[in-house]
Amino acid sequence: MSPNQALGKMPGVCLTPTQMKRFSNGNPVADVRVPPGEEAGTLVRALDGAGELWGIGQWAPGEAVLQPVRVLRKQEGKTVT
């Protein structure tokens, strides 16, 4: 089972290439749509346009900003070890 399948019940957000670059470098990502019904502090899967898992992020309290918690891939597509 892949990590993305194992985390399938966790909400996911699709990031643009620019947002993925920021996320994969550990930087907060602004202008990401919060999944309906989710609140600040919620952990979400960060996905690329193909639905591939790039990591786990958390909504910053009081903001529509996704803060990386665990990055699993770098922008070049290499897995982080």
C-alpha positions as MATLAB code, in Angstrom:
seq = 'MSPNQALGKMPGVCLTPTQMKRFSNGNPVADVRVPPGEEAGTLVRALDGAGELWGIGQWAPGEAVLQPVRVLRKQEGKTVT';
ca = [
       0.000    0.000    0.000;
       1.390    3.403   -0.942;
       1.607    6.246    1.612;
      -1.071    8.123   -0.373;
      -3.430    5.143   -0.121;
      -2.679    4.720    3.590;
      -3.567    8.372    4.192;
      -6.629    8.228    1.904;
      -9.062    9.317    4.637;
      -7.044   12.498    5.258;
      -8.335   15.449    3.195;
      -6.175   16.372    0.215;
      -5.357   19.644   -1.515;
      -3.989   19.996   -5.032;
      -1.034   22.372   -5.340;
       0.131   24.252   -8.417;
       3.759   23.782   -9.557;
       4.717   27.083   -7.896;
       3.018   26.069   -4.662;
       4.694   22.631   -4.794;
       8.095   24.306   -5.056;
       7.406   26.360   -1.931;
       5.971   23.356   -0.082;
       8.853   21.036   -1.011;
      11.316   23.613    0.332;
       9.461   23.732    3.666;
       7.908   27.152    3.106;
       4.292   28.076    3.918;
       1.954   28.107    0.924;
      -0.705   30.810    0.593;
      -3.801   30.860   -1.603;
      -4.609   27.168   -1.188;
      -8.289   26.300   -1.034;
      -9.301   24.830    2.285;
     -11.319   21.649    1.713;
     -14.987   22.217    2.642;
     -15.679   21.602    6.324;
     -12.014   21.712    7.375;
     -10.725   24.080   10.039;
      -7.377   25.598   11.023;
      -5.018   23.013   12.432;
      -6.343   20.248   10.161;
      -3.701   17.992    8.627;
      -4.063   17.502    4.865;
      -2.274   15.629    2.106;
      -0.395   17.914   -0.304;
      -0.926   16.555   -3.830;
       0.327   17.519   -7.264;
      -1.916   17.858  -10.323;
      -1.681   14.092  -10.962;
      -2.796   13.282   -7.411;
       0.668   12.186   -6.266;
       1.483   12.724   -2.585;
       4.166   15.340   -1.888;
       3.747   15.579    1.855;
       1.530   16.513    4.747;
       0.623   20.073    5.625;
      -1.376   21.826    8.318;
      -3.676   24.829    7.970;
      -2.263   27.756    9.945;
      -4.658   29.068   12.615;
      -6.493   32.217   11.463;
      -5.024   32.087    7.953;
      -5.596   30.337    4.641;
      -1.980   29.186    4.643;
      -0.714   25.612    4.386;
       2.359   24.952    6.531;
       4.429   21.881    5.570;
       4.648   19.342    8.400;
       6.355   16.514    6.494;
       7.805   16.825    2.976;
       8.085   13.513    1.139;
       9.281   14.796   -2.246;
      11.447   17.566   -3.597;
      10.467   19.640   -6.638;
      12.664   17.521   -8.894;
      10.512   14.538   -7.879;
      13.147   12.872   -5.697;
      11.948   11.201   -2.541;
      13.173   12.735    0.709;
      14.874   10.207    2.971;
];
